[in-house]
Amino acid sequence: MVRNGYINEGYPDYLTYFYDNSLRLRDKNFLRSITDEKAMAWNFSLTDQASVKEEILDRMDIFDFARVESLNFELLEYILVTRESDTIQEILDIHFRMIKKYEQNLFIVEAFLHYSKITQKKLIEAILKYNSILFEGIFSSKNFSDEQVSKLSMGLLNYLDSNQFATISPRTISLMKKFINNSTQFLFEFTEVTDNFISNITRISPCFKMVDYSKINEDIAELVFNNKWYEINFNNISNVLSHFFMENNKDTIKHKNYSIIVNLEDKRLLNYIESEEEVDNYVLHYTVFSDGKITDDLMSIYRLINNKNVSVPNSEKYISCLEVNNLDLGKVSYAEDYPAIIKHRKAKANETNILRYFSSQENEWTNELIEFISDENSAFSFDKSKAKEYMDKEEAENFFSKTAYNNDIPNKQYRIIIENIDQIITSLEQEGISDEKIEILIEYKKIDISDLSIQTFRDSYSKYVLKFILKNSTEYIEHVRSMKEYDNTFLRELKSVLLESENLPIEQQKELADLLITRENISIQNNRFSEELKTHILAFGFDDDDLGWICKTYDSQPEPIQIEIYKLVIKHQQLIVNQSVKLSTVLLKRLLNDTDIDLNFKQLILSRNIENVEIEKLCDLFKSLDLIEHATIFNRKEPTFEKNEINENILEYLSKKHIISSKKEVDGRYKVYNRGKRPTKKKS
């Protein structure tokens, strides 16, 4: 019939249209494409009847399944859902090997999306059984969309039971987890919570980079939140607070995040961010998304920086962002955090913070601590009672010593600290303390009087020796009293102390004078001694060299001093005679009127100080001193006198004042020539 032209080679194909269980043209074309190595589209449609597909399988050689041209969604679906046999298992094994060999992972993904749920499950189970490494290739590839891989991932989680899922290689699980964590589509593929899904995703324990709880299934939202399957970042935390806790203020979430979480009654979020694994990561993210401004309350701040799982670097970053400046180091558990608090000025420079930081730095004044107390913004203060309460005796001694000898501490702060510590340097032996610091130590009596301290002042701080001693006058007096030996240096020093003692209590001035008096007398000339001290010195430590000065200045002295001077004059009459001491007018008059004084002494001192007596009173004065002949001169007599000092002094003065014209020595006596007139007395 073919030869006669009644039919052609296509006649068998024509007949298939009339027989349902026969291969159709498209089925034959598929088979021919394999032979011709001209692949058809994967979704090329085959005849629906199972018998036809079975015939296709019968016509295919088993090794045809090792060729990429055999890839067809419908044929693979038939193979997957037909009953298992050794042949089918061999076909699937060869087929999946081919897919792996020729990297036909896209076929797997598109076939999965093409199939119904039942076939999807069969496909996943077959891959897991015959060549599970295909999953690894899919998850490691960048050739698939987020949606494609998300659907496949959801299929794996839903269709496999826990035992099946456990057979997936660790690398595949790792790749799958990495994909899920970063996927923006995965959570939207979720439709229902199944036991398989819960079991398998729990095994993966994902950590989603971005979860918008308001846009996903509520069951999955609860599952993700409860199981902490979300990354710690601003968006995720913000979404949790918004969705589960109705906190929508972005500024508050951004800048007061930890305080908000701490104060939630529901502690699920707090437990997550404070977990050992996450808290350090949370702190790091917080410092970033807060834009460097954190307004947490103090309770929350202490809670976070006292968390042992927060690293020191991240703790410092957090501290640097804080908007507070009143942290108490006493409430900070770890001294490693002190430097950050001090550096970023998050605490006040008060006594307890200073002392805590000092002790944390091996009991040293570090540059950071000095800069801290120097900063005007640190609100420096140092309360004496609080400092005393904080330190024991040994700590106080050490802190005071390290402070006292430190020249780098600003004088203002140095002064306040030194003033408010009940400690002293028992024996100063260190040189190099600055002048300003030495003056402060002296001012607040922080250096004890001792031989060593005084010697150190002499050697290293000589210009402050007297100031040091005078400030510690009581102790110095006791120290001197206890001394057994004295050298000239000490005596000069003691004398200088006395000379500068005008601001000391008078009793101490007298005590200093007494200490010196036991070794030498004291001059009261040219000094700033008070009236009372001068009186005391005159009474108990008179310097004979002052005799002429006190007799000369008697008239200008206060009465108490005059009294003591007069006593000394009476006592030292012979010295006055021997030294030819000149007497003041008032002192002379008092002596001349004193009935207890020897007449010869009176006559002599009158002759030596006659210029201090008014001329008109001389006549009467001569008479009162038994100088009768001298009085006759004023009556124009010309008497003669014994040649002695008294007569010579008087006659020389009278001649000088022209009371007599002259005197001559005649026969060993003085002869007076009086040709003048007697002076007229002034009216009283």
Buried (B, 14 or more C-beta within 10 A) or exposed (E): EEEEEEEEEEEEBEEBEEEEEBBBBBBBBBBEBBEEEEBBEBEBBBBEBEEBBEBBBEEBEEEBBBBBBBBBBBBBBBBBBEEEEEEBEEBBBBBBBBBBEEEBBBBBBBBBBBBEEEBBBBBBBBBBBBBBEBBBBBBBBEEBEBBBBBBBBBBBBBBBEEEBBEEBEEEBBBBBBBBBBBBEBBBBBBEEBEEBBBBBBBBBEBBBBBBBBEEBBEEBBEBBBEBBBBBBBBBBBBBBBBBBBEBEEEEBBBBBBBBBBBEBEEEBBBEBBBBEEBBBBBBBBBBEBBEEEBBBBBEBBBBBBBBEEBBEEBBBBBBBBBEBBEBBBEEBEBEBBBBBBBBBBBBBBBBBBBBBBBBBBEEEBBEEBBBBBBEEEBEBBBBBEBBBEBBEEEBBBBBBBBBBBBEEBEEEBBBBBBEBBEBBBEBBEEEEBEEEBBBBBBEBBBBBBBEEBBBBBEEBBEEBBBBBBBBBBEBBBEBBEEEEEBEEEBBEBBBBBBBBBBEBEBEBBBBBBBBBBEEEBBBBEEBEBEEBBBBBBBEBBBBEEBBBBBBBBBBEBEEBBBBBBBEBBEEBBEBBBEBEBBBBBBBBBBBBEBEEBEEEBBBBBBBBBBEBBEBEEBBEBBEEBEBEBBBBBBEEEBBBBEEEEBBBBBBBBBBEEEBBEEBEEEEEBBBBEBEEEEBEEEEE
